[in-house]
């Protein structure tokens, strides 16, 4: 099943279900961050998001634009993976926290980065350990993985998300 909340050529693909977290698993595979639609629509108003992206050549504006789209769409837990994912994570935190910590614009959005891990380790973390803050748990019934610029990463996410239980058994 695919959801058509995107442009005609981009589709958010439902892959499977994470029974441990009780979330449906989705994949959006794009060539560039600017292709991520502003009107992301999933099965729930809140979601966990894993972004797999080689962002070392991305500018701050490009990263910020992606992050703002995710926050506006309901991202309540953000995990970054890939080259320069620490910077993507830091920019996310700057946008959420704003200039006057500890007050936040969007609430207690959780963030992690996984620069020294394989994509499979990052996916395992997202499936087993990504728990939104208590104020956001209700209505968080989806996990969205966005792969940017790599069909190979998309294939690996797709394979893991189609049968999350089998993927997690393989990882242990």
N, C-alpha and C positions, 0 to 999 in steps of 0.2 A: 504494500500500500504506500502511496506517496501523497504528500500533502502539497497542494498547489498555491501556497501563500507567497510564491516567488514569481519571478518572471517566467515566461513560457519555457525557456531552456533550462532553468534551474529548478530542481525539485528536492525538497526535503524528503528523504526516503526513510520510512519506518523499517527498521531492521529486525527488531525483536523486543523482548521484555527482560528487564532485570528484576527477577523475583525477590532478590535480597532487599533491594532498596524500594521495590514497588514502583519502578519507573519504566515507561516505554523508552526504547532506544532509537534514536534518529541519527541520520548522517546527511550532511550537506557538503558536497565536494565542489569547490570552486577553484578557478585558476588564479584569482587575485582577491585580496580582501575587499576591494570596492564592489565585488560581485555579490557580497552578502547582502541580502535584501533588507530594506528598512522595516518591512512588515513581516518579520518572522512570525509564523503562527504554528504553534504546536498544540498538543492535546490538553495542555494545562497552562494556566497563567504564569507559572514559574517553572524554571528549569535549571539543571546543572549543565555546564558547557565545558567541553574540552576543545581547545583550539590547537591543531597541529599545523605549525607554520614555520617556515624558514624566514624569519623576520629581520635578519641582519642587515638587509638593504632597505627595509621599510622606514619611512619617515615617521616622526611623532604624529603628524596630522593623520596619516593613513591608519596608524595603530589606534589613535584616539577615536577616529570615526567608527572603526569596527567596534570598539568597546562601547561607545555610546549607543550604537544599534543594539548590542546585546543587552545592555542595562534597560533600555527602553522596552525591549521585548520581554523582559522578565527574568533575566539571568540572575540567579541568587547564589551560585557557586561557580567560580571560574577557575579552570586549570589550563595552564599554558605548557606546551611542549614544542620543542624544535630549537633551531639555532636562534639565539638571542631571546629566548622565552623569558628570561629573567627581566629583561627590559620591558617586554610586553606586560608582564605581571606588575612591574613597578608603575608603569603608566596607568594600568587599570586601577591600582590602589590610589594613585594621585587623583584620578577622576572621581573615585568614590569618596575618598576622605575629604578632598578639597583643601583649601588653604588654612582651615582652622580645626585641626584634630582636637579632640576625638569625635566631634560632630561629623556626621556623614550626610550626604545628599540622598543616598538611596537606602540607607540602613546597613545592617551588618552583613554585607556580602562577603562571603568567604573566598579567598584566592590562594592558589598554589602554583608553583612552577616546577618543572621536572626536567631540568637541563642535563642532568647526569644519569638519566634513566632512558631505557629503550621506550619506544612507543607502546609496546605491550605492557611494560611496567606502569606507564602513565595511565593506560586504559584500565589496568587492574586496580590502580589506586582510585580512579574515578568510580569504578563499579563497587568497590568494597568500602571506601573511606570517605567519599564526598557526601557529607551530611550538611545541608544548609542550616543556618542558625535557626533556633526554635521559632522565631517570629515568621520565618519563611517556609517552614516545612509543609504546612497545609497548602495545598494547591501546587506543590512541586512534584509533578508526576511524569517528568520527562528528563531524559539526558540527551543532549544534542552534541555530537562531535562534528566539528567543522574542520575539514582538511583543505588547506590552501596551497595550491600549486603542485600537488603530487598525487597522481592516480594510484601509485603504489601504496601510499599511506591510506588512501581511501579504501583500497582493497583490503588492507590489513584491519582497518576499523570495521568494515562491512563483515568480514569473516568473524571477528570477535563478537560483534553485536548481534549477529543472526542467532547465535546460541551462546549467550553469556555464561550460562552454567558450565557448558563444556569448555569454553575458553578459560574460565577461572580454575577448573580442575586441571587443565594443562599447565597453568602457571604455577601450581603448587607442587 
